[in-house]
Amino acid sequence: MTTTAVRPADEATAVPLSLALREGTRAEHESAESSGFVEQLLGGHLDRDAYAALAVQQLAVYTALEAAGARLVAAGADRGLVFDELTRVPAIETDLAHLLGADWRDEIAFLPATLAYAQRLEACGDDLSLYAAHAYTRYLGDLSGGQIIKRMMQRHYGFEQDGIAFYDFPEIHKLKPFKDVYRERLDALPLDEAQREAVVEEARVAFRLNQAVFAELGAARAQG
């Protein structure tokens, strides 16, 4: 009688993708959060114009991200990772109308770093794994740290609801269970080790692109 030895699962593959993303992007995440612009905005040292400038840049990023998600859905290739409940572009547009007025589309300009970020999202094409990396950095951030940002905007700049619709998810009644489902779907993506590593690396890129936007927002404030 012969027996076949059971080989232990590869350690990297055994780690859930959502956990690999969290741990693998920790340094980039902390660096983005500690950028001067973010610290000053959350500390109440800027003004509503600074928040509006951030919202403008978010419009370009989320337009590109959600276009990528729509392409995956149309192709039947999203594997349940694209949620209508997470769509942010309409909320950003509502915020900008409140912050900048009815003619806001004529008032906005995207920074070079923002355009580079959007171009990276467009370059991801229809690759679900690359989309997953960027969606993870944006949407789970909005559902987690974004809720703290919302409270800081209310505390320091007098917002109530108008102008900060971006941070509201009216179709998601409980954030934690939703985030758990999102992570489960990330973990269920059929990726081999090389693909998983590529997802984590792309998420690092996403954080660095986001940090570059913060840096240019800060520089623009300093020059203004």
C-alpha positions in Angstrom: 0.0 0.0 0.0 1.4 3.3 -1.0 0.6 6.6 0.6 0.8 10.1 -0.8 2.3 12.6 1.5 0.2 15.7 2.0 2.3 18.7 1.3 1.5 21.8 3.4 -0.1 24.6 1.5 2.2 27.3 0.3 2.4 29.9 3.0 1.9 32.9 0.7 -1.2 31.3 -0.9 -2.6 30.3 2.5 -2.8 33.9 3.5 -6.1 35.5 2.5 -5.6 38.0 -0.2 -7.4 40.7 1.8 -4.9 40.2 4.6 -1.9 40.1 2.2 -3.1 43.4 0.8 -3.5 45.0 4.3 -0.1 43.8 5.4 1.6 44.3 2.1 0.6 48.0 1.8 0.9 49.0 5.4 4.0 51.3 4.8 2.4 53.0 1.8 -0.9 53.4 3.6 0.8 55.1 6.6 2.9 57.3 4.4 -0.2 58.5 2.5 -2.0 59.2 5.8 0.9 61.2 7.1 1.2 63.5 4.2 1.2 67.2 5.1 -2.0 68.0 3.2 -4.0 65.2 4.9 -2.7 66.0 8.4 -3.5 69.7 8.0 -7.0 69.0 6.5 -7.9 66.6 9.2 -6.4 68.8 11.9 -8.7 71.7 10.9 -5.8 73.9 9.7 -7.2 74.4 6.1 -10.6 75.4 4.9 -13.5 74.2 2.8 -11.7 75.2 -0.4 -9.0 72.7 0.4 -11.7 70.0 0.9 -13.3 71.0 -2.4 -9.9 70.7 -4.2 -9.6 67.2 -2.9 -13.2 66.4 -4.1 -12.3 67.6 -7.6 -9.3 65.2 -7.8 -11.5 62.3 -6.5 -13.9 62.9 -9.3 -11.3 62.0 -11.9 -10.0 59.0 -10.0 -13.4 57.5 -9.3 -14.7 58.2 -12.8 -11.8 56.0 -14.1 -12.2 53.4 -11.4 -15.9 53.0 -11.9 -15.5 52.9 -15.7 -13.1 50.0 -15.2 -15.7 48.2 -13.0 -18.4 48.8 -15.5 -16.3 47.2 -18.2 -15.8 44.1 -16.1 -19.5 43.8 -15.3 -20.4 44.2 -19.0 -18.0 41.4 -19.8 -19.3 39.2 -17.1 -15.8 39.1 -15.6 -16.3 41.0 -12.3 -16.8 37.9 -10.1 -19.1 39.8 -7.8 -16.5 42.4 -6.8 -18.2 45.4 -8.4 -21.0 46.7 -6.1 -23.5 49.3 -7.2 -23.7 50.3 -3.5 -20.1 51.6 -3.7 -20.5 53.9 -6.7 -19.1 57.3 -5.7 -19.2 59.5 -8.8 -22.8 60.8 -8.4 -22.1 61.6 -4.7 -18.9 63.5 -5.7 -20.8 65.5 -8.4 -23.5 66.4 -5.8 -20.8 67.5 -3.4 -19.1 69.7 -6.0 -22.4 71.3 -7.0 -22.8 72.3 -3.3 -19.2 73.4 -2.8 -18.6 75.2 -6.1 -22.0 76.1 -7.5 -24.1 75.0 -10.4 -21.4 75.8 -12.9 -18.8 73.6 -11.1 -17.8 71.7 -14.2 -16.4 75.0 -15.6 -14.4 75.6 -12.4 -12.5 72.4 -11.9 -9.0 71.4 -13.0 -7.2 68.1 -12.5 -3.7 68.0 -11.2 -0.9 66.2 -13.1 -0.7 63.6 -10.4 -4.5 63.0 -10.6 -4.3 62.6 -14.4 -1.5 60.1 -13.9 -3.6 58.2 -11.4 -6.6 58.1 -13.7 -4.4 57.0 -16.6 -3.0 54.1 -14.5 -6.6 53.0 -13.9 -7.4 53.1 -17.6 -4.2 51.2 -18.3 -5.4 48.4 -16.1 -7.8 47.6 -19.0 -10.1 44.7 -18.2 -7.8 42.9 -15.7 -9.9 42.0 -12.7 -6.9 41.5 -10.5 -5.6 45.0 -11.2 -9.0 46.4 -10.7 -9.2 44.6 -7.4 -6.0 46.2 -6.2 -7.3 49.7 -6.9 -10.9 49.1 -5.7 -9.5 47.7 -2.4 -7.4 50.8 -1.7 -10.3 53.1 -2.5 -13.5 51.6 -1.4 -12.4 49.8 1.8 -10.6 53.0 2.7 -13.8 55.0 2.2 -15.8 52.5 4.3 -13.2 52.6 7.1 -10.9 55.7 7.5 -13.2 57.7 5.3 -15.8 57.7 8.0 -13.3 59.3 10.3 -12.6 61.9 7.6 -16.3 62.7 7.5 -16.4 63.3 11.2 -13.4 65.6 11.0 -14.9 67.6 8.2 -18.1 68.0 10.3 -16.1 69.0 13.4 -13.6 71.4 11.8 -15.4 72.9 8.8 -19.0 73.0 9.8 -20.3 70.4 7.4 -23.5 68.6 8.2 -24.6 66.5 5.3 -24.4 68.7 2.2 -20.9 68.7 0.7 -19.8 65.4 2.2 -22.2 62.9 0.5 -19.0 61.1 -0.8 -18.7 59.5 2.6 -22.3 58.4 2.9 -23.3 54.9 1.7 -27.1 55.0 2.0 -27.6 51.6 0.4 -25.2 49.9 2.9 -27.0 49.7 6.2 -24.1 48.1 8.2 -20.6 48.8 7.1 -18.8 46.0 8.9 -20.8 43.1 7.5 -20.5 44.7 4.1 -16.7 45.0 4.4 -16.6 41.4 5.5 -18.4 40.3 2.4 -16.1 42.4 0.2 -13.0 40.8 1.8 -14.5 37.3 1.3 -15.0 38.1 -2.4 -11.4 39.3 -2.7 -10.2 36.2 -1.0 -12.2 34.0 -3.4 -10.6 35.4 -6.5 -8.9 32.5 -8.4 -5.4 33.8 -8.4 -2.1 32.0 -8.4 0.8 33.2 -6.3 2.3 35.4 -9.0 -1.0 37.0 -9.6 -1.6 37.6 -5.9 1.8 39.3 -5.6 0.9 41.4 -8.6 -2.3 42.5 -6.9 -0.4 43.5 -3.8 2.2 45.4 -5.8 -0.5 47.2 -7.8 -2.1 48.2 -4.5 1.2 49.7 -3.4 1.2 51.6 -6.6 -2.3 52.9 -5.9 -1.3 54.2 -2.5 1.8 55.9 -4.0 -0.4 57.5 -6.7 -2.8 58.8 -4.1 0.1 60.2 -2.0 1.3 62.0 -5.1 -2.1 63.7 -5.4 -1.9 64.8 -1.8 1.6 66.2 -2.4 0.4 68.3 -5.3 -2.6 69.5 -3.4 -0.3 70.6 -0.6 2.0 72.3 -3.0 -0.8 74.1 -4.7 -2.0 75.4 -1.3 1.5 76.6 -0.5 1.7 78.5 -3.7 -1.8 79.9 -3.5 
